[in-house]
Amino acid sequence: MKREKKKEYHRIECSWGCLNRSFSIGENVDADKIEATYDNGVLKIP
């Protein structure tokens, strides 16, 4: 189990099983203009 505590957040993850994450974007967002990068397990959406 990985535990990480920082001033801005607290995260705990287990290292077994399958893990999926998802999120929703607002209805007024133009999907053709979305930009994101994924590097070393980190998704960045400016």
ABEGO torsion letter per residue (X at the ends): XBBBBBAABBBBBBABEBBBBBBBBBAABBAAABBBBBBGGBBBBX
